[in-house]
Amino acid sequence: MNVDLVIILIYFVFLTAIGFAFRSASTSTSDYFKGGGKMQWWMVGATAFMMQISAMSFTGLMGKALTGGVAVAVVFFANAMGYFANYLFFAAKARQMRVVSPIQGIRLRFGRVNEQVFTWGIVPVNIIQASIWLNALAVFVSPVLGVDLSTTIIISGSVVVFMSLVGGSWAVVASDFLQMVLLTVMTFFAAVVAIWKSGGVSAVYANGLPTHAFVGEGYSSMSLFIGWFILIFFRQFFQTNNMIDSYRYIAAKNTNHARKAAILAGSLILIGPFIWFVPALFVAGHYPDATTWGIDVLGNKLTDATYYIFVKREMPLGMIGLLVAAMFAATMSSMDSALNRNSGIFVKNVYEPYFGKGKDEKHLMLVSKLFTAGLGFLIIVAGLYMTALKNYGLFDAMMLVGSLITFPILIPSILCFFVKKTPDWAGWGTIVVGLCVSSIIAFGITPEFVQHMMGMDHLPTPREFAEFKSVTAGTMGHMCITLPFFFLTRLFYKEPTPERAKEINQFFSNVETPVVTDDEDEITEIDDLQYRVLGKMLLAASACIALLVFVNNPLWGRFLFLLMSGMVGTLGMVLYRKRHSSQQRKLSKVTSS
């Protein structure tokens, strides 16, 4: 019996059960797309965290860690900085927009034309990003199943789409929380084993880091590296702080819960790299030659299987199944969120205002699921295309999409919170200018151009060129041209019509007014559902992990599973007791009255 496959199947049962448990909570499009704005901070924080953690984090980034040095982890630290900015500003503003779809905020701020421009600009980008996530998932799953990448993408993508249709945002966010707990526990113990087998933390770094420990291999120009290192912070700040990507906070119970969610996500992202990269460094020190790993199905993407190699060769039997399930779930959470958001955008900003006027919620929810299925199909097709990429690894592909395609959309969707007196066309105009900048960079930047511009006496190395084009050139171009253009549109500002002035005033009034709930310190019925279901799920997961002690492993491996079971079970008990104690308080209030 293949223990790993059994574990994956049991995990799917868990996720399906979560979707089924929360199906009754989605009775309207507001529930389906944002949980009715009633979610606890720890659930919203989990989904915000998991949106940044997909299988790509354990494939493309870990493959990059073999030669990339400590600096590879800067992506996570930049994301952490972005989440702390969420805490200070954007989480509250996103929740206070009081919308179902983030594009409804665009509609109020920039008008109807921009509503459609942003819709048809964002959705294709999300499809590309999701296809990269799916490709990364296939890189991890393919060696386990022993089939080629294309087949794995089709199978995995089909399962993800099916799971996405089980429930709306309640099921997505609840499963994200379960996935966050299991992923954190498993990767923590993977790091512990790597340190133990290496003989200490210092030994892991001494054996695993390349000759140039911080910069890594493949850089001959420090100027190019410093530019990449600095600009990636700017890029990730815009990536995590804008009207579009802060949309998960609109599901929070109130402004206070949105802020708490941001600080949870930021803390997890900040701590994560110190755990996640340890197994990759172990592999770099003990199995540096990827051609000896015996994985033929990955072709030129061998190094993206770095984390898998560690688990396969160093962890006890059964851990591969747990980690593959976690990688699958992490990607599913990212794809779920993208599918849920995109279908919400189409329904609330395209279908309902133009084709579905007067339609009831039952009809709109059916349309939402049809859009989810259609977008899922497109993601699978795009994922198959991603397997043909030869010049970029998964890490560089994600950076390229973010800098050249996403950045032009993010600039107006962040600056619109600060700059009030701009014409409506400032939104779509900035995107057009940004796309022109991106086109020049995409087709005009060549190795010869970089050599001439930087005054180098040789062509840039493949790593230098890939990172310059995917991060440095794109971010610098948009910071120097696209961003100033938005400010320059103020010169053409004219007082809007009374109708538009009312919408703009409503937008700024909303984002400046905190969302406060009367039951801040009380456990409502929907709060009770969150504590009860997830508490039970974690206790059940703990019991299943404990059963792995019966797998034929050395004593230390069995003890490892017991420790994992104990950590997951403890958290489950805390959640369930929180629900139980709230019921006792309610009962005592009724009795005393």
LUMTIVO-352419 format. One line per 10 residues: number of its first residue (from 0); their letters; for each residue x, y, z of C-alpha. Coordinates in Angstrom, 1 decimal, m for minus. Example, Ala and Ser with C-alpha at 12.3 -4.5 7.8 and 13.67 -1.06 7.14 Angstrom:
# residues 2
0	as	12.3:m4.5:7.8; 13.7:m1.1:7.1
This chain:
# residues 593
0	mnvdlviili	0.0:0.0:0.0; 1.3:3.5:m1.0; 1.1:5.4:2.3; 1.7:8.8:0.6; m1.2:8.4:m1.7; m3.5:7.3:1.1; m2.5:10.4:3.1; m3.3:12.7:0.1; m6.7:11.1:m0.4; m7.5:11.5:3.3
10	yfvfltaigf	m6.5:15.1:3.1; m8.9:15.7:0.2; m11.6:14.3:2.4; m10.8:16.8:5.0; m11.0:19.7:2.6; m14.2:18.5:1.1; m15.6:18.2:4.6; m14.7:21.8:5.4; m16.5:22.9:2.2; m19.5:20.9:3.1
20	afrsaststs	m19.6:22.2:6.7; m19.5:25.9:5.5; m21.9:25.5:2.6; m24.9:26.6:4.6; m23.0:29.9:5.4; m23.1:31.0:1.8; m26.7:32.1:1.0; m25.9:35.2:m1.1; m23.1:36.5:m3.3; m21.9:38.6:m0.4
30	dyfkgggkmq	m21.4:35.4:1.6; m20.0:33.5:m1.4; m17.3:36.2:m2.2; m16.5:37.8:1.1; m18.1:35.6:3.9; m20.6:38.4:4.5; m17.8:40.4:6.2; m18.1:38.2:9.3; m14.9:36.3:9.5; m12.6:36.1:12.5
40	wwmvgatafm	m9.1:37.7:12.3; m7.2:34.4:12.5; m9.1:33.0:9.5; m8.6:36.2:7.4; m4.9:36.3:8.5; m4.5:32.7:7.4; m5.9:33.3:4.0; m3.8:36.4:3.5; m0.7:34.4:4.5; m1.6:31.4:2.3
50	mqisamsftg	m2.2:33.6:m0.8; 1.6:34.4:m0.7; 2.5:30.7:0.0; 1.9:28.3:m2.8; 3.8:25.3:m4.1; 6.0:27.8:m5.9; 7.5:28.8:m2.6; 8.7:25.2:m2.1; 9.7:24.6:m5.8; 10.9:27.7:m7.6
60	lmgkaltggv	12.3:29.5:m4.6; 13.9:26.4:m3.1; 15.5:25.6:m6.4; 16.8:29.2:m6.5; 18.2:28.7:m3.0; 20.7:26.0:m4.3; 22.8:28.8:m5.9; 21.1:32.0:m5.0; 22.5:32.5:m1.5; 20.7:34.1:1.5
70	avavvffana	19.4:37.0:m0.6; 16.8:34.7:m2.2; 14.8:35.0:1.1; 14.5:38.8:0.6; 11.2:38.1:m1.3; 9.6:36.9:1.9; 11.0:39.7:4.0; 9.8:42.3:1.5; 6.3:40.6:1.7; 6.5:40.8:5.5
80	mgyfanylff	7.2:44.6:5.3; 4.2:44.9:3.0; 1.9:43.1:5.5; 3.0:45.4:8.3; 2.0:48.3:6.0; m1.3:46.4:5.7; m1.6:46.6:9.5; m0.8:50.3:9.6; m3.1:51.4:6.7; m4.3:49.1:3.9
90	aakarqmrvv	m6.1:46.3:5.8; m8.4:48.9:7.5; m9.0:50.8:4.3; m9.8:47.6:2.3; m12.3:46.5:4.9; m13.8:50.0:5.2; m14.5:50.2:1.4; m17.6:48.2:2.3; m17.7:46.3:m1.0; m18.2:42.7:m2.2
100	spiqgirlrf	m15.7:42.9:m5.1; m12.6:45.1:m5.0; m13.5:46.4:m8.4; m16.6:47.9:m6.9; m14.1:50.2:m5.1; m12.5:51.0:m8.4; m16.0:51.8:m9.8; m16.6:54.4:m7.0; m13.2:56.0:m7.2; m12.6:56.1:m11.0
110	grvneqvftw	m15.9:55.5:m12.6; m17.6:53.0:m14.9; m15.0:52.9:m17.7; m12.2:52.1:m15.3; m14.4:49.4:m13.8; m14.2:47.5:m17.0; m10.6:48.3:m17.8; m9.4:47.0:m14.4; m11.7:44.0:m14.7; m10.3:42.9:m18.1
120	givpvniiqa	m6.8:43.8:m17.0; m6.7:42.0:m13.7; m8.3:38.7:m14.7; m5.8:37.6:m17.4; m2.9:38.5:m15.0; m4.5:36.3:m12.3; m4.8:33.5:m14.8; m1.1:33.7:m15.6; m0.1:33.8:m12.0; m2.4:30.9:m11.1
130	siwlnalavf	m0.9:28.9:m14.0; 2.6:29.4:m12.5; 1.3:28.2:m9.1; m0.2:25.1:m10.8; 3.0:24.5:m12.7; 4.9:24.7:m9.4; 2.5:22.2:m7.8; 3.1:19.8:m10.7; 6.8:20.0:m10.2; 6.3:18.8:m6.6
140	vspvlgvdls	3.6:16.2:m7.3; 5.1:14.8:m10.6; 8.0:12.8:m9.0; 5.6:11.3:m6.4; 3.1:10.1:m9.1; 5.8:9.2:m11.6; 4.1:10.9:m14.5; 5.1:13.8:m16.7; 4.4:17.5:m15.9; 1.6:18.0:m18.4
150	ttiiisgsvv	m0.4:15.0:m17.1; 0.1:16.1:m13.6; m1.0:19.7:m14.4; m4.2:18.4:m16.0; m5.0:16.0:m13.1; m4.0:18.5:m10.3; m5.8:21.4:m12.0; m9.0:19.5:m12.4; m9.0:18.5:m8.7; m8.4:22.1:m7.7
160	vfmslvggsw	m11.2:23.4:m9.8; m13.6:20.8:m8.5; m12.6:21.7:m4.9; m13.2:25.4:m5.7; m16.8:24.7:m6.5; m17.5:23.0:m3.2; m18.1:26.2:m1.4; m17.5:29.9:m1.6; m15.2:32.2:0.4; m16.2:30.5:3.7
170	avvasdflqm	m14.8:27.1:2.5; m11.8:28.7:0.9; m10.8:30.7:4.0; m11.5:27.9:6.4; m9.4:25.4:4.4; m6.7:28.1:4.2; m6.5:28.1:8.0; m6.3:24.3:8.2; m3.6:24.3:5.5; m1.6:27.1:7.3
180	vlltvmtffa	m1.5:25.0:10.5; m0.4:21.8:8.9; 2.1:23.4:6.5; 3.7:25.4:9.4; 3.9:22.3:11.6; 5.4:20.1:8.9; 7.9:22.5:7.6; 9.0:23.3:11.1; 9.8:19.7:11.8; 11.5:19.3:8.4
190	avvaiwksgg	13.8:22.2:9.4; 14.5:20.5:12.8; 15.4:17.2:11.1; 17.8:19.1:8.7; 19.5:20.8:11.6; 19.7:17.6:13.6; 21.2:15.6:10.7; 23.6:18.3:9.8; 24.9:18.6:13.4; 23.6:22.1:14.2
200	vsavyanglp	22.4:25.3:12.6; 26.0:26.6:11.8; 26.7:23.3:10.0; 23.6:23.7:7.8; 24.7:27.1:6.6; 28.4:26.2:6.4; 27.7:23.3:4.1; 24.7:24.6:2.2; 25.6:28.2:1.3; 27.4:28.9:m1.9
210	thafvgegys	30.9:30.5:m2.0; 29.4:33.9:m2.0; 27.0:33.3:0.9; 24.8:36.3:0.6; 24.8:37.1:m3.1; 25.1:33.5:m4.3; 26.4:32.3:m7.6; 25.9:33.9:m11.0; 26.6:37.5:m10.2; 29.7:39.3:m11.4
220	smslfigwfi	28.4:42.8:m11.0; 27.5:44.0:m7.5; 25.7:47.1:m9.0; 23.2:44.8:m10.7; 22.7:42.8:m7.5; 22.2:45.9:m5.3; 19.7:47.3:m7.7; 17.7:44.0:m7.6; 17.9:43.8:m3.9; 16.6:47.3:m3.2
230	liffrqffqt	13.9:47.4:m5.9; 12.4:44.1:m4.9; 11.2:45.8:m1.6; 9.4:48.4:m3.7; 7.9:45.8:m5.9; 6.6:43.7:m3.1; 5.3:46.7:m1.2; 3.1:47.6:m4.2; 2.2:43.9:m4.6; 0.8:43.6:m1.1
240	nnmidsyryi	m0.6:47.1:m0.6; m3.3:48.1:m3.1; m7.0:48.0:m3.5; m6.9:44.7:m5.5; m4.6:42.5:m3.4; m5.8:43.7:m0.1; m9.3:42.4:m1.0; m9.2:39.5:1.5; m9.6:42.0:4.3; m13.1:42.9:3.1
250	aakntnhark	m14.1:39.6:4.6; m13.0:40.5:8.2; m15.6:41.0:10.9; m14.6:44.7:11.4; m11.7:47.1:11.1; m10.0:45.8:14.2; m10.1:42.2:12.9; m8.7:43.3:9.6; m5.7:44.9:11.3; m5.1:41.8:13.5
260	aailagslil	m5.3:39.6:10.3; m2.5:41.7:8.7; m0.2:41.4:11.7; m0.7:37.6:11.8; 0.1:37.2:8.1; 3.1:39.5:8.4; 4.5:37.7:11.4; 4.2:34.3:9.7; 5.9:35.6:6.5; 8.7:37.1:8.6
270	igpfiwfvpa	9.4:33.9:10.6; 8.9:31.5:7.6; 12.2:31.9:5.8; 14.2:30.9:8.8; 12.4:27.6:8.7; 11.6:26.9:5.0; 15.1:27.4:3.6; 16.9:25.1:6.0; 16.0:21.8:4.1; 17.0:23.5:0.8
280	lfvaghypda	20.4:24.4:2.3; 20.8:20.8:3.5; 20.3:19.5:0.0; 22.7:22.1:m1.4; 25.3:20.8:1.0; 24.7:17.0:0.7; 23.2:16.6:m2.8; 24.5:19.5:m4.9; 24.4:17.7:m8.2; 20.7:17.7:m9.3
290	ttwgidvlgn	21.5:15.2:m12.1; 22.1:12.5:m9.5; 18.6:12.9:m8.0; 17.0:10.3:m10.3; 14.1:12.5:m11.4; 13.7:12.2:m15.2; 10.1:13.5:m15.5; 11.0:17.2:m14.7; 13.3:17.8:m17.7; 15.1:21.2:m17.3
300	kltdatyyif	13.3:22.0:m14.0; 15.2:19.5:m11.8; 16.3:22.0:m9.2; 12.7:23.0:m8.5; 12.4:19.6:m6.8; 14.9:20.5:m4.1; 12.5:20.4:m1.2; 11.0:17.1:m2.4; 14.5:15.5:m2.5; 15.0:16.4:1.1
310	vkremplgmi	11.7:15.0:2.3; 12.2:11.8:0.2; 15.7:11.1:1.4; 15.8:12.4:4.9; 12.3:12.4:6.4; 10.3:9.3:7.7; 7.9:7.4:5.5; 4.6:9.2:5.2; 6.0:12.7:5.4; 6.0:12.9:1.6
320	gllvaamfaa	2.3:12.4:1.5; 1.8:15.1:4.2; 4.0:17.6:2.4; 2.5:16.9:m1.1; m1.0:17.3:0.4; 0.2:20.5:2.0; 1.7:21.8:m1.3; m1.5:20.8:m3.1; m3.5:22.6:m0.5; m1.3:25.7:m0.6
330	tmssmdsaln	m1.7:26.0:m4.3; m5.4:25.2:m4.0; m5.7:28.1:m1.6; m4.0:30.5:m4.0; m6.1:29.3:m6.9; m9.2:29.2:m4.9; m8.7:32.8:m3.8; m8.0:33.8:m7.4; m10.9:31.9:m8.8; m13.2:33.2:m6.1
340	rnsgifvknv	m12.1:36.8:m6.6; m12.2:36.7:m10.4; m15.7:35.2:m10.5; m16.7:37.8:m8.0; m15.4:40.5:m10.2; m17.2:39.2:m13.3; m20.5:38.7:m11.5; m20.5:42.0:m9.6; m18.9:44.2:m12.2; m19.8:42.7:m15.6
350	yepyfgkgkd	m22.6:40.2:m15.4; m24.9:41.7:m12.8; m24.9:45.4:m13.9; m25.1:44.6:m17.7; m26.8:41.2:m18.1; m28.2:40.2:m14.7; m30.3:43.2:m13.6; m33.2:42.0:m11.5; m31.8:38.4:m11.1; m32.1:36.8:m7.7
360	ekhlmlvskl	m29.2:35.6:m5.6; m29.7:31.9:m6.5; m29.2:32.8:m10.2; m26.2:34.9:m9.5; m24.5:32.2:m7.4; m25.0:29.7:m10.2; m23.4:32.1:m12.6; m20.6:32.5:m10.2; m19.8:28.8:m10.2; m20.0:28.7:m14.0
370	ftaglgflii	m17.4:31.5:m14.1; m15.2:29.6:m11.6; m15.3:26.5:m13.8; m14.5:28.4:m17.0; m11.6:30.3:m15.4; m10.2:27.1:m13.9; m10.1:25.6:m17.4; m8.2:28.6:m18.7; m5.7:28.3:m15.8; m5.0:24.6:m16.7
380	vaglymtalk	m4.4:25.5:m20.4; m2.0:28.3:m19.3; m0.3:25.9:m16.9; 0.4:23.6:m19.8; 2.0:26.4:m21.7; 4.2:27.3:m18.7; 5.9:23.9:m19.0; 7.4:25.1:m22.3; 9.4:28.0:m20.5; 13.1:27.4:m21.1
390	nyglfdamml	14.8:30.6:m20.1; 13.0:31.3:m16.8; 12.6:29.2:m13.7; 9.3:29.4:m11.8; 10.8:32.1:m9.5; 11.9:34.4:m12.3; 8.6:33.8:m14.2; 6.6:35.0:m11.2; 8.9:38.0:m10.8; 8.6:38.9:m14.5
400	vgslitfpil	4.8:38.7:m14.4; 4.6:40.8:m11.3; 7.0:43.6:m12.5; 5.9:43.9:m16.1; 2.2:43.0:m16.2; 0.9:43.6:m12.7; 2.7:46.7:m11.7; 0.9:49.1:m14.1; m2.4:48.0:m12.5; m1.2:48.3:m9.0
410	ipsilcffvk	0.0:51.9:m9.2; m3.4:53.6:m9.6; m5.0:51.1:m7.2; m2.7:52.2:m4.4; m2.2:55.9:m5.1; m6.0:56.5:m5.4; m6.2:56.2:m1.6; m3.8:59.2:m1.2; m4.4:61.4:m4.3; m7.9:62.7:m4.5
420	ktpdwagwgt	m8.0:65.3:m7.3; m7.3:63.3:m10.4; m9.5:62.9:m13.5; m11.2:59.5:m13.9; m9.0:58.7:m16.9; m6.0:58.7:m14.6; m6.8:55.1:m13.8; m6.8:53.6:m17.3; m4.3:56.2:m18.6; m1.7:55.1:m16.0
430	ivvglcvssi	m2.3:51.4:m17.0; m1.8:52.3:m20.7; 1.4:54.2:m20.0; 2.6:51.3:m17.8; 1.9:48.7:m20.4; 4.0:50.7:m22.9; 6.8:50.8:m20.4; 6.5:47.1:m19.9; 6.5:46.4:m23.6; 9.7:48.4:m24.1
440	iafgitpefv	11.4:46.5:m21.3; 10.1:43.1:m22.4; 11.2:43.5:m26.1; 13.9:46.1:m25.8; 16.1:44.8:m22.9; 18.7:42.5:m24.2; 22.0:41.2:m22.7; 23.9:43.6:m25.0; 21.8:46.5:m23.7; 22.5:45.7:m20.1
450	qhmmgmdhlp	26.2:45.3:m20.9; 26.3:48.7:m22.5; 24.1:50.5:m19.9; 26.1:49.2:m17.0; 29.5:49.6:m18.6; 30.4:46.0:m18.3; 33.3:44.4:m20.2; 31.3:41.2:m20.7; 27.7:40.1:m21.2; 25.6:39.6:m18.0
460	tprefaefks	25.3:36.1:m16.7; 22.0:34.3:m17.2; 21.0:35.0:m13.6; 22.0:38.7:m13.8; 20.0:39.2:m17.0; 16.9:37.2:m15.7; 16.7:39.1:m12.4; 17.5:42.5:m14.1; 14.7:42.0:m16.6; 12.2:40.5:m14.2
470	vtagtmghmc	12.6:42.9:m11.3; 15.1:45.7:m11.7; 14.2:47.1:m15.1; 10.4:46.6:m14.6; 10.2:48.2:m11.2; 12.6:51.1:m12.0; 10.8:51.8:m15.2; 7.4:52.0:m13.5; 8.7:54.0:m10.6; 10.3:56.6:m12.9
480	itlpfffltr	7.7:56.8:m15.6; 4.3:55.2:m14.7; 4.1:56.4:m11.1; 4.9:60.1:m12.0; 2.4:60.0:m14.8; m0.4:59.4:m12.3; 0.6:62.5:m10.4; 0.9:64.5:m13.6; m2.8:63.8:m14.4; m3.7:66.2:m11.5
490	lfykeptper	m2.8:69.0:m13.9; m5.9:68.1:m16.0; m8.2:67.7:m13.1; m11.7:69.2:m13.5; m14.6:69.2:m11.0; m16.6:66.0:m11.7; m20.3:65.9:m12.4; m22.6:65.8:m9.4; m23.2:62.1:m9.9; m19.5:61.3:m10.0
500	akeinqffsn	m18.7:63.7:m7.1; m21.3:61.8:m5.0; m19.6:58.4:m5.8; m16.1:59.8:m5.1; m17.2:61.3:m1.8; m18.8:58.1:m0.8; m15.6:56.2:m1.5; m13.4:58.4:0.6; m16.1:58.6:3.3; m16.2:54.8:3.5
510	vetpvvtdde	m12.4:54.3:3.6; m12.1:56.9:6.4; m14.9:55.5:8.6; m14.0:52.4:10.7; m16.3:49.4:10.6; m17.4:48.7:14.2; m19.5:45.8:15.3; m21.6:45.7:18.5; m20.6:42.1:19.2; m16.8:42.8:19.2
520	deiteiddlq	m16.2:40.8:22.4; m19.0:38.3:22.0; m19.1:35.0:20.1; m21.9:35.1:17.6; m23.5:32.1:15.9; m21.3:32.5:12.8; m18.2:32.9:15.1; m19.2:29.7:16.9; m19.3:27.9:13.6; m15.8:28.9:12.8
530	yrvlgkmlla	m14.4:27.8:16.2; m16.4:24.6:16.3; m15.7:23.3:12.8; m12.1:24.2:12.6; m11.5:23.0:16.2; m13.0:19.6:15.3; m11.1:19.4:12.0; m7.7:20.0:13.7; m8.5:17.4:16.3; m9.4:14.9:13.6
540	asaciallvf	m6.2:15.8:11.7; m4.2:15.3:14.9; m5.7:11.8:15.3; m4.9:10.9:11.7; m1.3:12.1:12.0; m0.9:10.1:15.2; m1.8:6.9:13.3; 1.4:7.3:11.3; 3.3:6.0:14.3; 2.3:2.5:13.0
550	vnnplwgrfl	4.2:3.1:9.7; 7.5:1.2:9.5; 9.8:4.0:10.5; 12.8:4.3:12.9; 11.9:5.3:16.5; 12.8:9.0:15.9; 10.4:9.1:12.9; 7.5:7.7:14.9; 8.3:10.2:17.7; 8.3:13.0:15.2
560	fllmsgmvgt	4.7:12.2:14.1; 3.6:12.1:17.7; 5.0:15.6:18.2; 3.3:16.9:15.1; 0.0:15.3:16.2; 0.4:17.0:19.6; 1.0:20.5:18.2; m2.0:20.2:15.8; m4.3:18.7:18.5; m3.4:21.4:21.0
570	lgmvlyrkrh	m4.4:24.2:18.7; m7.6:22.3:17.8; m8.4:22.0:21.5; m7.8:25.7:22.1; m10.3:26.6:19.3; m12.9:24.2:20.5; m12.6:25.3:24.1; m12.9:28.9:23.0; m16.3:28.0:21.5; m17.2:26.0:24.6
580	ssqqrklskv	m16.3:28.8:27.0; m18.3:31.3:25.0; m21.4:29.1:25.3; m20.9:29.0:29.1; m20.7:32.8:29.3; m23.9:33.1:27.3; m25.6:30.6:29.6; m24.5:32.5:32.7; m25.8:35.8:31.3; m29.2:34.2:30.6
590	tss	m29.3:32.7:34.0; m28.3:35.9:35.8; m30.9:37.9:33.9
